[in-house]
Amino acid sequence: MTTRHACRNARTGPDTRYRIAGSMRQDGLVTITCEKKGATVLGDNRWYELAHRPGYVTAQYVRNLSRVRWW
């Protein structure tokens, strides 16, 4: 998966109300483990769980490069 916008926040859970766990730079590559339903952001409730560090990112701000399982 690659990020679409500069410095997007990773959250501790799949909602913008969770605290920020870190951030990602534009066009950065990260590995994800699964897709989950969470808070709706710009009409989309899909969130991705990061594989190599704690956190979730909303699907609105990333481009998924491969299929991922729902959890």
N, C-alpha and C positions, 0 to 999 in steps of 0.2 A: 504494500500500500504506500502511496506517496501523498504528502500533504499538498493541498491546493493553495493555501493562503499562508502568509508569513506568521510565524510564532503563534500557532494554535495551542490552546491549553489542553493537557491531558488531565482528566478528573479522576478522583478516587472511586467514583461510581458513575453509572450511566445517566447522569442528570447534571444540569448546570448548577444545581444547589450543592453538589458535593465540592469539597475543597480541591484546589488545584494541586496536582501531583507532579507537574512539570510542564514543559512546553516543547514544541517541535518547530523546526525551521521550515520555510517554504521549500518544496521539492525534496524534502527529506524522506528517506525510506525507513519504514518500520515494519516489523512482523506482527501480525495479529493472530490470536488464537480462536476467536469466535465472534459472532455477531449477536447482539442482544437488543431487546426492545427497552427503551428508556424514555426520557423526556423528549418531547417534540421540539426540534430546532429547525426553524424555517420550513415547516411542513413535513419533516422527516423524523421518525422516532427510532431509527437504527443507530446503534452505537457499536464500536469495535473495541474489544478488549486487547490490550497490548501484550505481546508475548514475553519480551525481555526486560520489562520493568512494570511496576504496578501502574494501572491507569486505564482509562477508557477515553476514546475520542468519538465525537459525533460524525456520522457519515456525511454530513453536509460539508465538512471541511477537508475531506480526504478523497482520494480516488483509489478504489480497491482494484488491485491488479490481478486477483485470482478469486476463485470461489472460496467461501468460508462457511463453516457450519453455524447453525443457530443454536443458541444455548438458552 
